[in-house]
Amino acid sequence: MAVRRPCRLYALLTLPALLLPALAQAYGLLEGFQLARQNDPQYQSASAEREAGAANRQLGQAQLLPTLSASFNRSKVTGSDTAPDFFGTLSTSPLKYMSQDAAIQLRQPVFNLQRWAIYQQGNARADYSEAVFSRKENELAVRYLSAYLGLLLSQKNIALSEAKLHALSSARQQAQKLFEQGDGTVTDIHDAEARMALAESELIEARNMQLIAERSLLAVTGTPATGLAEPGSDIGQYLGAEGTVSDWRDKALQYSPDIRAAQMNVQIAEQELRKAKASNYPTLDLVASKDRSSASSVSTINQRITQNAIGIELSLPIFNGGYNSAQIVQTSAQHRQALAELDNARTQVELEVTRQFYGVSNGARKVAALKKAVISSEETVKASKLGLGAGVKTLTDVLNSEEQLYQARRDLLLAQYNQLVSWIALRADSGALRGEDMVLLDRNFSAQAGQP
């Protein structure tokens, strides 16, 4: 099939359009996840690992199928032949002839426990690779969402730090004015200046964290983000932890890719043990061959020989220096190790599912409590400023209330984002994560992407 190649001019015209998205792009949650699936190196590595692991199924199956081999050799023979003649006198005659041999052989295993174990092990290895890929696919969703929300959080923290610094600057000016009027003290001025210096330090740190967050998201998506869609303020209402923690544990024990991978690892170790034990058993093969030779030896010069053979070949191991016994001991220990790792995988998955479940359920209550804290802190700031004007509050009271307000706002943002990550992680750890879950999240993100 002929492939139509675009002209060079067209390629040059479209090159800037292809490069610009790679330089910077504004995208929503779902668009970014699609970029992550295309560009994340860890995910691409996992995809290649899965493809390589799937070949183990065919490799194992090949152990039970017949093998067909052919050989051919042709050589020039030179030398001399010394033999007694009729009278017993030794005479020497030169040798110079062409020798050739062509053979084809078909071999079919009839009874071979080792090959049967390799076949079953190949299926287990393929299933293990599939389970590992499912785990890494789920990890991509968690890593991406964490990096995405991490960048949003860093941007929000910069905005909060800038607003806090502006508020402290106004407080510093007010402290100076009160001092000049004789209603304030120099301590209030120094207190405001000290808080401003700390706020500047927080702003510098927030900007540094933004640079790191940008690189973290870039490492996953392969595309710098100029703006990101933001989650709605009420998104937590749509993302509850339905069911009980026991329901999620049971689901994880059944569907978790970590547990599935550990189970396949046990099967691999079990077949390895069977393969080691099978080395002490005989093997039986059906062998069919056809051989044609010409002048294969001195005695067959100028002769052509054709041989057809079919039969069975029995091989019985007797002693190989104790190698089989040592291999059985080794693979038996590896099998016990795999069983222990399976128990550990179940324990760790149950623990992680429990942690993420409470991260979602308690996270919703924590977000609700912090929303009340923000509202109360805002009222406290207003009351403190009014009290300062009335002479019943000090500037320190105002500064303290503003510190509390900005801290509450930071804690609220962090709690909201942590709840989203826990919601995805709960499904990932339990093996219940589906493409629809990311779509549901995306629906609750704002359509407009931009800097906060």
N, C-alpha and C positions, 0 to 999 in steps of 0.2 A: 504494500500500500504506500503510495507516494505521500510524502509529508510536505505541505506547503510552507515555505519559510518566509517570514515577513521581510520586507526589504530593510536595508540598513537604516534608511532615513526614518522609517516608521519606528524602528527600535530606538533610535536616538530621541525621537519625540516623546515616546512613552517612558523613557528611562527616568526622567524627573518625577513623573507620577508614581512610579514604582518605588522610588527612593523616599519620597516625602512621608508616607505612612510609617516607614521604618525609622524615620528621624523623630517624629512626634505625632501623637494621635490622641484625640479625646474619645473615650469609649465608656460604655456602661458595663455593668457587672457581667452580663452574658457575653458581650463582644470580647471583653478581656479574657474570659475563660476559654473562648474559642482560640484566641491568640496563644494562650498558654498551652493548649493541646497541640498546637502546631509548632511552637518554638521552644518549649521548656526542655532543656537538655536531659534532665532526669527522666522525663516522660518518654522522650525519644529513645533513651537508653533502655527503658523498661519495655517499650514496644519491640525493639530489636531482640531483647532477651526473651520475650514471649515467643517471637517467631522462631528463634533458635531452639527454645524448649519444645515447641510443637513438633519439631523434627524427630524428637526422641520416640514418638509413637511409631513413625515409619521405621526408624532404626531398630526398634524392638521387634516389629513385625517381620523385618527381613531375616531375623534369626530363625524363623520357622519355615521360610520359603526355600525352595531349591536354589542351588548355585550352579552356574554353568561356566566352565572355564575351558579355554583352548590354548594350545601351545604349538609352536613351530620352531624348528631349528634346522639350519643347513650349514654344513661345515666342510671344509676341504681337508682331507686327510693325506698326509705324506709321511713316508718313513720307509722301513725295510722289513722284510719278512724272512727270517732264518729258520729253516726246517730241514730235516734229513730227507734225502732222496731215496729212491728204490734200493740203492746199494748201501744206505746208512751214512752217506757222506752229506755233511751239512752244506747247504747252498743258500745263498742270499739273493732275494729278488726285491726290486724296488716296489714301493706301494705309492700309489697316487690315484685317489678316487674321491668322489663327492658323496657325502652321507647326509641324509635328511630324515626328519621325523615330524609328523603332524599328528596331534592328538586332541580329542575333545572329551570332556568328562562332565557328567551330570551327577550331583550329589544332593540327596534329599534326607534331612534328619527324620528319623523314625521315632527314636526314643533318646531324648537329651534333656535332662532336668535343668541343666545350666541354661540352655537356650530358652527354655520355657520361663525361667525366672527372669532372664534378661528381657524377654517380651513383656512380661507383666511390669517389670521395673520401668521399661520405656513408657508404658501408659501412665504410670504413676508420676514419672518425671514430667511428662507433658501436662498432666493435671496440676502438678506443683507449679509449673511455670505460669499456668493460667491463673492460679490463685495468687501468686506473687504479683502478677500484672494487675489484678483487681485491687490488691492492696495499694499498689503504687498509684493506680488511677484515682483511688479515693484520697490518697495522700496529696495528690496534685490539687484536688478541690480544696482541701484544708489549707495547703500552703498558699494557694492563690488567694483565697478569701482573706487569710491572715495578712498577706502582703498588701492586698487591695485596701483593706480597712486600716492597716498600719499607716499607709500613706495618707488616707483621709484623716486619721487621728493626728498625725504630725501636722497636717495643714490646719486642723482645728486648734491644735495647741499653740501654733504660731499666732493665730487670730486672737486666742484668749490671752496670750502673753502680751501682745501688742495693746489690747484693750486694757489689760491690767496696768501696764506701764503708763498708758495715757491717764488712767484714773489716779495713779499714784503721783503723776506729775501735777495734776490738778490739785491733789491734796497738798503737795509740797508748796504750791503757790498760795493756797489758802492758809497754810501754816505760816508762811512768810508774812502774809497780810495781817493775820491775827497777832503775830509777834510785833509788827510795826505799830499796831493799834494798842498794844499793851495787854491784849487778851490771851496771848499765847506765850509759849516758852520756846527757847532755843532747842530744848530737848525734842519738842514736837517736830521741828525742822530736821534735826538730825535723824529722827526716827523715820520720817518720810524719805529722806535721802538714802538711808540704809536700805529701806524696802525697795526703792527705785533701783538701787545697784543690784539687789538680788533679782529683781524682775528683769533687768537687762541680761543678767547671767542666765536666767531661765529662757529668755528669748533666743540667746545665742545657742543654748543647748537644743531648743526646739528646732531651730534652723538646721543644726547639725543632724538631728534625728530625721528631719525631712529628707535631707540628701541621702542618708542611709536607706530610708524607706523607699525613695525613688529607685535606688539601685536594686533593692530587694525585689520590687515589682518588675523592674526591667529584666532581672535575671530569670523571672518566671515567664513573662509574656514576650520578651524579646523586642518590645516596642515601648519607647518612652511615652509617658502619659502627660498630656497637657491639661487634662481635666478629667474628673471622674464623677460619675453619677453617685448621688448620696442616698443612703437609706432614709426612708420616711421616719418621722419621729414616733409614729405609732406602729412601726413594723413588728415590734415585739408582741403585739396583740394577735398577730396572725401566725406566730411561730411558737406555739406552745409545745410542751413535751407530752403528747398524747399517750395514754396508757400509764402503766406503773413501771417502776424501775425493774421489777421482776419480769415484766413482759419484755422489756428491752434486753435484759440479760439472756432470757430464753431465746430471743431472736438472734442475739449475737452468737450464742453457742451453736446455733443451727446454720447461720449464714456468714459469719465473720470470715473474711479472706485470710486473716492471720491464723485462725484455728484450722481452716481448710488447708492452708499451706503446711502447717505442722502435721496434720493427719496424713497428707501425701508424703511428707518426709518420713513418717513412721513406715508407710508402705514401701518406700524406697529402701529403707534400712532392713525391713523384713525380707524383701526379695534379695537383698545383698547377702543376708544370712543364709537364705535358701540356696543361693547360687554357690556359696562356699561349701555348704553341706553336700550339694549335688556333685561337687568335684570328686567325691568318693564313689560315685555310682558309675556303672558302665554306660556307654553310649552306643547307639545302633543307627547306622546310616545305610540308605539304599544308594548304591553306586552303579552307574552305567557309563561305559566309556567306549570310544572307538579310536584305534591307533593305526596309522599307516606309516611304514618306515621303508627306507630304501638304503641298502648297504649300511646298516646300522653298526656293523662290526666286520672284522676281517673275514669271518666265516660266512658272511651274507653278502659278499660283494656280488654285484649284478643280480641281486635278489630283491624282490619287493614283498613285504609282509603286511597283511591287513589283519588286525585283531579286533573283535567285538566282544565286550564283556559286560555282564550284568550280574549283580549279586548284592550281598549285604556285608557290611563291615562292622565288626564288633570290637570296641576298644574298652579295655578294663584297666583302670589305674591300680597300681599295686603299692608303690612307695615313692615319694618324692622329697625325702629329707625332712618330713614333718611340716612342710609348707601348708598343706591343707588344714592340719590341726590348728596351727597358729592363726590361719585366716578365719577359722570358725570362732576362735576365742575373740579375735578382734571385731568381727562383724556382730557377734553377740553383744559385746559391750556397746557398740555403736547403736544397736537396736534399743538397748535400755536407755541410752542417752536420748534418742529420738522420742521415746515414750515420756521421759522426764520433761523434755522441751515442750511436748504437747500439753502436759499438765500445766506447765508454766504459762504457755500461751493462753489457755483457758482462764487462768487466774488473772493474767494481765489484762485480757480483754474485758472480763467482768469488772475489774477495777476501773478501767478507763471508761467503760460504758456508764458505770455508776457516777463517776466524776462528771462526765459530760451531761448526763441526765439532770443532775442537780445544778449544773451550770446553766441549763436552760430553764428549769422550773424555778429555782431560787433566783436566777438572773432576772426573771420577769418581776418578781417581788422587789428585788434590789433596785431595778430601774424605776419602779413606781415610787419607792421610798426616796430615791435620789431626786426625782422630779419634785416631790414635795419639799425636799431639802433646798433645792434651787429656788423654788418660789418663796419659801420662808426666808432664805438668805437675802433675796432681793428686797423683801419687806424690811428685813433687819437693816440693810444698808440705807434704805429710805428713812427709817425711823432714827437711825444714828445721825444722819445728816440733819434731820429736823431737830434732834436733841442737841446737836452741836450749836445750831443757831439759837436754840433756847437757853443754852448754857448748862444743860443737864447731862450732856455727853462730851467727852473729850475727843480730840483728833485721833488719839490712839484707838478709841472705840470704833471710829469710822474706818480706820485702816484695818482693824481686825475683822470687822464685818465684811469688808471688800475682799480680804484674803479668803475668808470662809466662802464667799460667793463664788469666786473663781475656782477654788478647789472643788466645790460641789459640782460646778459645771464640767470640770475635767473628769471627775469621778463618774458623772452621768454618761459622758461620751464613752469612757472606757467600759463601763458596765453594758451599755447598749451594744458596742462592737463585740465584746466578749460573749454576749448572749448569742449573737449571730454565728460566731465561730463555733461555739459549743453546739449549736443546732445542727450545723453541717457535720462537725466531728462525731456527734452522736450517731448519725446515720452512717458515716464512713466506718466507724469502729464496729458497728453492729452488722455491717454488710447490707444495709437497707438503703444506701444512697443511690438515687436514680437521677437521670437527667432532668426530670420534672422538678426536682428540689431546687436546682439552680435557677430554673425558669421561674419558680414561685418567688424566690428571693429577688430576682431581677424585676418582677412586676411591682415589688414594693420599694424599688429605688426610683429616685426622681428621674424624669426623662432628660432634664437638662444637666449636662455635665459641665462643671466649671470649678474654678478655684473658690474656696470659701472666703 
